[in-house]
Amino acid sequence: MTKTQIAFRPKKANSGRTQMYQPESVKLYVKPVCGWCRQAEHWLTSQGIEFETVDVIEDTDAFEEMERLSGQTLAPVIAVDGQVLADFGARELVVFWEGLGKSK
């Protein structure tokens, strides 16, 4: 058994399903020893989504920004085109992503 298990199955890019939301900006706030953070990075990469990763332990200004955006200090936090999801796992990220762009 591995220490970190991926709890999701990414969709194949050309599966014939609805196209994924294509963001203008994605910022992922992470902590170095965070399994949920690694899962989020893996999911974003597997979907071909470009994103900026910010280590909030190494960068105190980024930690304060993450706390201001999310109202808490837990990671990961993702900011996508002005919408924020905080303290999430892979399944919550998938649901969040599926809801992006629907209100526009």
C-alpha positions, 0 to 999 in steps of 0.5 A: 500500500502506498502512502499517497493514493489518488482518489480519482480517475481523470477523464481522458482528454478526447472522451467525447464528453463536454470540454473542461473549463479553460481558465485564464489563471489558476493559482494553487497554494500548497504546503510541502508535505501535503498529500491533498496538495500533491493530488491537486497538482496531479489532477491539474497536470493530468487535465492539461491545465496550466497553473502556478504553484505557491509554497505557503510555508516558504513564502509568508506573503503567499500564506497571508494571501491564501488566508485572506482569500480562503478565510483559513490556513489549511491547504490546498487552496485554489484560486481559478479566475476569481473563484476559490476552493479551500481545504479540498480533496481530489473529488471536491476539486473535480466537482468545483471544476465542473461548476466553473464557467456555468454561471457566466 
